[in-house]
Every structure is written in structure tokens, then in C-alpha cells.
Amino acid sequence: MSLREVRNRAAQRLVTEAAFELMLERGYAATTMTAIADHAGVAERTLYNLFGSKAGLMLATLRDRTAGGDDESLM
């Protein structure tokens, strides 16, 4: 696995954890991509590059949670 892939997976993990926490606290509709990016400590553009959309991020977060945190489940 390349360094870029390792960094992408680490960023994905940070973002899905942040998304899970905020969506659980605020709900899906009230949680913005900006808030998730701020909570994860990444640029908002990173979220769109990794997941494409808020819905894509939500699906990745659910897959991550239901698969028990397996890295391969993120994308």
C-alpha cells in the first residue's frame, strides 16, 4: 500500500468518526459538511474528494459502523 493510500484511509477514518459523532448528536439534516470537516480537522474539499457528497459520506459511515470498522468497508 502506498503512502497516499495510507493517508487517504487515515483521513477517511477521521472523517467517518467525526460524521458519526455529529450526525448522532445533531441528526443528518442538521449536520453540515463544513461542521464535519471542522470536527475532523480536514478541509471541506477533502470530504468531497473522498466521498463525493454528504450522502456518500453517510453511506461510508454506516458501512464502516456495520462492518465493525474494517478499513476495506470505507469505499
C-alpha positions in Angstrom: 0.0 0.0 0.0 1.4 3.4 -0.9 1.8 6.3 1.4 -1.0 8.2 -0.3 -3.4 5.2 0.2 -2.4 5.1 3.9 -3.1 8.8 4.3 -6.4 8.5 2.5 -7.5 5.7 4.7 -6.5 7.7 7.8 -8.4 10.7 6.6 -11.4 8.6 5.8 -11.3 7.2 9.3 -11.1 10.6 10.9 -14.0 11.9 8.7 -16.3 9.0 9.3 -15.7 9.2 13.0 -16.5 12.9 13.0 -19.6 12.4 10.8 -20.9 9.6 13.1 -20.5 11.8 16.2 -22.1 14.9 14.7 -24.9 13.1 13.0 -25.7 11.1 16.1 -25.8 14.3 18.1 -27.5 16.7 15.6 -29.1 14.5 13.1 -28.3 14.1 9.4 -30.1 17.2 8.1 -28.6 19.5 10.7 -25.1 18.3 10.2 -23.2 20.2 7.5 -20.2 19.1 5.6 -18.4 22.2 7.0 -19.1 21.1 10.5 -17.8 17.6 9.8 -14.7 18.9 8.2 -14.0 21.2 11.1 -14.6 18.4 13.6 -12.3 16.1 11.7 -9.6 18.8 11.2 -9.6 18.5 7.5 -10.5 20.8 4.6 -14.1 20.6 3.4 -12.8 19.8 -0.1 -11.2 16.7 1.3 -14.7 15.4 2.2 -15.9 15.8 -1.3 -12.7 14.3 -2.8 -13.0 11.2 -0.5 -16.8 10.7 -0.5 -18.3 12.8 -3.3 -21.3 14.0 -1.3 -22.9 14.2 2.1 -25.0 11.1 1.2 -21.8 9.3 0.1 -20.2 10.1 3.4 -23.2 8.9 5.3 -23.2 5.6 3.4 -19.5 5.1 4.1 -20.0 5.9 7.8 -22.8 3.4 8.0 -20.8 0.8 6.2 -17.9 1.4 8.5 -20.0 1.1 11.6 -21.9 -2.0 10.4 -18.8 -3.8 9.2 -17.1 -3.4 12.6 -14.6 -0.8 11.5 -12.8 -2.8 8.7 -10.8 -0.4 6.6 -11.9 -2.1 3.4 -15.5 -1.2 4.2 -14.9 2.5 3.7 -15.2 2.7 -0.1 
